[in-house]
Amino acid sequence: MPRSRSAATGGAHRATSADSVLTNANILTVDADFSTADAVAMAGGRIVGVGTHEDIQHLIGPDTQITDLGGRTVLPGFIDTHGHLGLFGQEKHWVNLDGAGSVTEICERIARAAATTPIGEAIVATPVGDHPYFFRVPECLVEGRFPTRQELDAAAPDHPVYITAPTNRVPNSALFNTRALRAAGLMSAKTFTKALKGKSKDGMEVTDTAYWLDGIEVVRDQQTGRPTGEIRNMQPIYNPSSYYDKITPFLPQPTYESIRDGIRLMAPDFLAEGVTTLLENHLTRAEELRSYRELDLPLRIFFAHEIDARQSVEEIERMLRTVSFSGREGFGDDHLALVGVSIGVDGPHWHGAGVADEHYIGPDGTMINPDPLVPEPIYRAIVGLAARLGLRVHTCAGGRRAIQIALDAFAAADDESSISDRRFVLEHCEFPTPAQIAECGRLGVVPTTTTNFLWGKVSEVFIDRLGGGDYSENAIPLRWWLDAGIPVAQETDWGPRSVMFSIWQSLARQSGLTGEVIGAHQRISREEAIRLFTNNGAHALFKEDVLGSIEVGKFADLVVLSESPMTCPEDAIKDIEVLVTMIDGKAVHGHEVLAQLREAQ
């Protein structure tokens, strides 16, 4: 890799002396040449020098804080183009069951929460198993089964207990204790009597093993007829059952305070992964935007205002005009800004919401091919209006038919007035064809996706339900995108939230369930994988002039790593630790690491 000489001229952001300098480092600048440097100087939140220590010597003054990194690797701060800070923040209010390996440990964690929770208030917990894909549940537990409602009763006798189902796994199981089941109306004597007689009540279908509520399966004890506490198909997103909200009336509703506190508690987790810029594509709640504004987070938050497709066309038009009047995309500043509007064509294939080009096996084992989330004529009208108002459109589209619906709407908008310089965004796009990739290039569409989908879904969804073959071998085709000259960007979405894991997975393309390598011809290089979370992320946000590389004049957003992803063994990339994260030249994660390094100088 060539050496960076950008400090020689100093650029437009010339400084009398730097506020801080990182030296004796392995700096991967991720500039056009992917050049390296030994030192970087920062002042006023910007990079003012990059090169050798001698190159930036003239920028060191009496008050400059110098840190010798001892050869550690520095990269630009990571840009996550589809993260869920707000949604994950709500989990910070729940009991964390991640890593709990037994029914005993689960109940102990619930009991500890009960000891500090007011009597009668619901206790909500994260799903059983390991986040985020919850493989082999409940077989992963020592007992090989879920806790029963009686065990949860013993852990929290004075509280409704609700252990949530995984969002991104279908079928799935949520767990209730007796108080929660009673609050859900599933413990009444009348219900049992009718169930035991094989009758139904209020649309309930009864079998020997379960009550069925419009696709939700309430598992029964065959001896007593009563619920065991396990309720299946309870994923909180893309749940088609009309009963989902009816059987969780005891759950606390999000408030401004809970949303704000969740975001505040979750932000450090993103910073710890080296994420310095985050694109929130599903922002709808005013409380969430208010939280971002009032918390003054160090993270750079860019957001797309999500369109509620359940509203009438007239309501959507009013919303779009309001958004456009408030400043169009770019409204805000370098730490919080609107970048467009978002609308989904489909959802995950795992949930049976993916809009494919042919039928596939749904969650219940039947062959399906659902309709788009928004009827195609309405979707096309929304895209056209947004384009005329100067708004950039972000669209979630994973299945091939969904991608085509989005591209047809984008092309229609382009026919009316060119969008090629507007960088409309196609999110997730698991299964694009070469022809669709070429059309993205023609229209200037920016794809964002994640190889994490391969880790979590390829065995059970892409192969078992979609039939494998082209659907698995060419899923998340990063090689195709890059060979077409299209700057695809990476996202973490539902996780794993580790950027280093995602970089590794771009090379490995492994199934997390079987370890099998899927579509080896779609692998990309280490340099390319890094660019997807830096340069290309900046391009997706129209911020390539200030973000995405370590160059003079750009924001001083940096990460210090425990190893170099360019030279360590490939399988070690996923385990690289982010030691320090800096935004605007200030440490926002790893302050103690910098302090220790300075003490050792």
Secondary structure, DSSP 8 states (H G I E B T S, - for coil): --B--TTTT--S---SS-SEEEES-EEE--STT--EESEEEEETTEEEEEE-TTTTGGG--TT-EEEE-TT-EEEE-EEESS--HHHHHHHTTSB--TT--SHHHHHHHHHHHHHHS-TT--EEE--SSSTTT-TTTTTTSTTSS---HHHHHHH-TTS-EEE---TT-SS-EEEE-HHHHHHTT---HHHHHHHHTT---TT-EE-SSEEEETTEEEEE-TTT--EEEEEES--SSS---TTTGGG-TTS----HHHHHHHHHHHHHHHHHTTEEEEEEEEE--HHHHHHHHHHT-SSEEEEEEE--TTS-HHHHHHHHHHHHHTTSTT-B-SSEEEEEEEEES---TTTT----SS-EE-TTSSEE----SS-HHHHHHHHHHHHHTT--EEEEE-SHHHHHHHHHHHHHHHHHS--TTT--EEEE--S--HHHHHHHHHHT-EEEE-THHHHHHIIIIIITTT-STHHHHTSS-HHHHHHTT---EE--TTS---HHHHHHHHHH-B-TTT--B--GGG---HHHHHHHTTHHHHHHTT-TTTSSS--TTSB--EEEESS-TTTS-GGGGGG--EEEEEETTEEEE-HHHHHHHHHH-
